[in-house]
Amino acid sequence: MNMSTFDEIYKKIEEYPTIILHRHTNPDPDAIGSQAGLARALKAKFPNKKILCAGENDEGDLAWINTMDDVKESDYQGALVITTDTANTPRISNKNYDKGDLLIKIDHHPNVDDYADMSYVDPDAPAASQIVVDFLNAEGFEITKEVAYPLYAGIVGDTGRFMYPETSAHTFEVAKQLAETGIDLTEIARNISDVTFAQAKLQALVLDYMKIDPSGAAYAILTQKDMKDLGISQDQADVTVSTPGRIKDIKAWNVFVEKPDGTFRVHYRSKAPVINQLAAKHNGGGHALASGANAADMDEVKQIFDEVVEVTKKYYENHEK
Ligand code: AMP
């Protein structure tokens, strides 16, 4: 494993005239926020370097955090490439990431795919954006309001507004520092939590479809027809994934979202039983309590949910619900 220190990463940043930042596909606020926050801080400290944000222009509803630059293949010549919040190569948005001179990974997912030349990975951090703040502080960067805005968005997004278990006292220290720059906390929190009326209706459908097993495991399947009827894109359907977590009886759950080709994108979420090893069995992965995978057909959907039931049952044999 190529674990590097902040100082070692900073030295490389100093060295390269062009730095291109990548994040993961189907981005969330932490993907866009960690990328944008780092990019803005680098631009401010190194005005003569070319700093670019690369991605497939798939930021969609997250364009309020940041939009991508027009990055050409020729920009990668002799460039330093940094990925943030991206665990494995299939999930890196924009496949030119390997055309640079050196690749650095800054991430908070378990380090299952050690794809970079240098890495700083901390799976205990609730958000990649928190690691970026730690890096900027350690290396003497100024965190301005413009830098703080996307980073705070990333932290609010990936902690579920300071609810998920990796949220720590340090997360609040970082949030305090970002808040003190004068960013609009309400605007950011609202931008993250607001949904369209159609998305709210899809959330209602997920609850309507939810089947709860006595173990505390639960699932719902959203079809292409459900999304078409409401005029909702695949990415916009992601807002339904956290909804079941508000129900007391539900301890671990899957939301299966049918893709246009009839296969399923699988979302795993849990309040305590660890589910990422289950996702890994189905061409996926992620965090201990929040993972994603893919299912080829209804047989695999059933198999996936059976596995979640099994793990949930086992967990609550030894823990209080
Ligand atoms: P999602 O359910 O899409 O919000 O994903 C939850 C978490 O799992 C995110 O942190 C993703 O980075 C990770 N994840 C989702 N899909 C995959 C996949 N196919 N392979 C590896 N990690 C994934």
Residues whose N, C-alpha, C, O or C-beta is under 5 A from the ligand:
A	BS01	AMP	V266 H267 Y268 N283 G284 G285 G286 H287 A290 S291 G292 A293
